[in-house]
Amino acid sequence: MMPNMTEATLHKKGEKNVSFSGKRGSSCPAFLAESSGSTRGMVVIQEWWGMNKRITEVARHFAKHGYTAIVPDLYRGEVADDSAEAGRLMHEMDWEGALVDIEAAAIYLKQQCEVDCVGVMGFSMGGALALSSALKFGTKHFDACVSFYGVPLSSFADCSKMKVPTQCHFGKEDNSEAFADPSTVAALRSELEAAKVDYSIKEYDGVGHAFANSCNPKYNSETAKQ
């Protein structure tokens, strides 16, 4: 797959709107935050809200710390204002197609940004997609995977076959059943053990879902800094 760069729109220095060929041959828009001279890249995957200000700030954070970061817009411009709308967008999303978009974003970093080491990370829905992407594309495209409180269904992605070094973060008070609750975390741990891959799972006391999202009422700044 060869991403096709279109006209870029500058934001702050080192920031661009770009696009490349994504799912079903459609144009996938993306936000790019470059770190000058860096050969490290990160594909940052949106939460169920869409590509909002919060997720582009995460990309900027990575750029400040030496990573060229890209956020593929999996909803093609749609952004939810409330959880009902976010739920609809997530459930209507073509998950296999989203993996194609994520793969294309990784290829874009390597071909257009001279990056030779790429990680994939996300929060909640994005965390589940990060694990799914690392599992599907392996070390061909990804050198590391980070998921915050998001686990894909085993029918969609069997993490016992993971080959990419993986780090996961969960709140012990998370009650997101079959997604990020303690029993799901325990099952994920067993799968990663079976995979014999380099991994770590960190569980934090006293916090629930979305504890690292500064725009969420459940945000816990002290835990997020860890």
C-alpha positions in Angstrom: 0.0 0.0 0.0 1.4 3.4 -1.0 0.0 6.4 0.8 -0.6 9.3 -1.5 0.2 12.7 0.0 -2.2 15.5 -0.9 -1.9 19.2 -0.2 -0.9 19.9 3.4 -2.3 22.7 5.6 0.1 24.1 8.1 -1.0 24.6 11.8 1.8 25.3 14.3 5.3 24.8 13.1 5.8 21.2 12.3 2.1 20.4 12.1 0.1 19.5 9.0 -3.2 18.1 7.8 -2.3 15.2 5.4 -4.2 12.4 3.7 -3.4 9.1 2.2 -5.2 6.1 0.7 -7.1 4.2 3.4 -9.9 1.7 3.7 -11.6 0.7 0.5 -9.4 3.1 -1.5 -10.9 6.2 0.2 -8.9 9.2 1.3 -8.0 9.1 5.0 -7.4 12.5 6.5 -4.9 12.7 9.3 -3.2 15.1 11.7 0.6 15.1 11.6 2.9 16.6 14.3 6.5 16.3 13.3 9.6 16.2 15.5 12.5 17.5 13.5 15.3 15.0 12.9 13.5 12.2 14.7 13.5 8.7 13.2 10.9 7.6 15.8 7.2 7.7 15.0 3.9 7.0 16.7 0.4 6.3 15.3 -2.0 7.8 17.8 -5.5 6.3 17.6 -8.6 8.3 18.6 -11.1 7.5 21.3 -14.7 6.9 20.4 -15.2 10.7 20.3 -13.4 11.0 17.0 -10.3 13.1 16.0 -10.9 15.9 18.5 -8.7 18.5 20.2 -7.8 16.1 23.0 -6.3 13.4 20.7 -4.4 16.0 18.6 -2.9 17.3 21.8 -1.6 13.8 22.5 0.1 13.8 19.1 1.7 17.2 20.0 2.9 15.7 23.3 4.7 13.0 21.5 6.2 15.4 19.0 7.6 17.5 21.9 9.2 14.3 23.2 11.0 13.3 20.0 8.4 11.3 18.1 6.7 12.3 14.8 3.1 11.5 15.5 0.2 10.9 13.2 -3.6 10.6 14.0 -5.6 9.0 11.3 -9.2 10.3 11.2 -11.1 7.0 11.4 -14.5 8.8 11.3 -13.7 10.9 8.3 -14.4 14.3 10.0 -17.2 13.3 12.3 -16.7 14.2 16.0 -19.2 13.3 18.8 -20.4 15.8 21.3 -22.0 13.3 23.7 -21.6 9.6 24.6 -24.7 8.6 22.7 -23.3 10.0 19.5 -19.9 8.6 20.2 -21.4 5.1 20.8 -23.2 5.3 17.5 -20.1 6.3 15.6 -18.0 3.6 17.2 -20.6 0.8 16.5 -21.1 2.0 12.9 -17.3 2.1 12.3 -15.8 -0.5 10.0 -13.3 -2.0 12.4 -11.4 -4.0 9.7 -11.4 -0.8 7.6 -10.0 1.1 10.5 -7.0 -1.3 10.7 -6.3 -0.5 7.0 -6.3 3.2 7.9 -3.9 2.6 10.8 -1.6 0.5 8.6 -1.6 3.3 6.0 -0.7 5.8 8.7 2.3 3.7 9.7 3.4 3.4 6.1 3.0 7.2 5.7 5.4 7.8 8.6 8.0 5.5 7.1 7.8 6.7 3.5 7.1 10.4 4.0 8.7 11.3 7.3 11.8 9.1 7.2 10.8 7.3 10.3 12.3 3.8 10.8 10.7 2.8 14.2 7.0 3.1 14.7 4.8 2.5 17.7 1.0 2.4 17.9 -1.0 3.6 20.9 -4.5 4.6 21.8 -7.1 5.2 24.6 -10.3 3.2 25.1 -11.5 2.3 21.6 -8.1 3.5 20.3 -6.4 1.1 22.8 -8.4 -1.8 21.5 -7.5 -0.8 17.9 -3.8 -0.4 18.9 -3.7 -4.0 20.1 -5.6 -5.2 17.1 -3.3 -3.4 14.7 -0.1 -4.6 16.4 -1.5 -8.1 16.3 -2.6 -8.0 12.6 0.5 -6.3 11.2 3.1 -7.4 13.7 6.7 -6.2 13.5 6.3 -5.5 9.7 4.9 -2.1 10.7 5.1 -1.8 14.5 7.9 -1.9 17.0 5.8 -1.3 20.1 2.1 -1.1 21.2 0.5 0.8 24.1 -3.1 0.5 25.1 -4.9 2.5 27.7 -8.0 0.8 29.0 -9.1 -0.9 25.8 -9.1 -4.6 24.8 -10.5 -6.0 21.6 -12.9 -8.9 21.6 -10.9 -12.1 21.3 -13.1 -13.0 18.3 -11.6 -10.0 16.5 -8.1 -10.1 17.8 -6.5 -13.0 19.6 -3.7 -11.5 21.8 -2.2 -14.9 22.5 -0.6 -14.5 19.0 0.9 -11.1 19.8 4.5 -10.5 18.5 4.9 -6.8 19.2 6.2 -5.6 22.6 3.1 -4.4 24.4 2.3 -2.1 27.4 -1.2 -1.7 28.8 -2.7 0.6 31.5 -5.9 0.0 33.4 -7.8 1.4 36.3 -8.7 -1.2 38.9 -12.1 0.5 39.3 -12.9 0.2 35.6 -16.3 -1.5 35.1 -16.3 -1.5 31.3 -17.4 -5.1 30.9 -15.5 -7.2 28.3 -13.5 -4.1 27.4 -11.4 -2.9 30.4 -12.8 -4.4 33.6 -10.6 -6.6 35.9 -11.7 -9.9 34.4 -10.9 -8.7 30.9 -7.5 -7.5 32.1 -6.8 -10.9 33.7 -7.8 -12.6 30.4 -5.5 -10.3 28.4 -2.6 -11.0 30.8 -3.1 -14.8 30.2 -3.1 -14.3 26.5 0.1 -12.2 26.5 1.7 -14.7 28.7 0.8 -17.4 26.2 2.2 -15.3 23.4 5.6 -15.2 25.2 6.0 -11.6 24.1 7.7 -8.8 26.0 4.8 -7.1 27.8 3.7 -5.2 30.9 0.2 -4.5 32.3 -0.1 -1.8 34.8 -3.2 -1.5 37.0 -3.8 1.6 39.1 -5.7 1.8 42.4 -8.7 4.1 42.9 -9.3 5.0 39.2 -11.7 3.8 36.5 -12.1 4.2 32.8 -10.7 7.3 31.0 -8.4 8.2 34.0 -5.8 9.6 31.5 -8.2 11.9 29.6 -7.9 15.4 30.8 -11.2 16.3 29.2 -13.1 13.6 31.2 -14.6 14.0 34.7 -12.9 10.8 35.6 -9.4 12.2 34.9 -6.9 11.6 37.6 -3.8 13.8 37.0 -1.6 12.0 39.5 -2.2 8.6 38.0 -2.0 9.9 34.4 1.5 11.2 35.2 2.7 7.8 36.1 
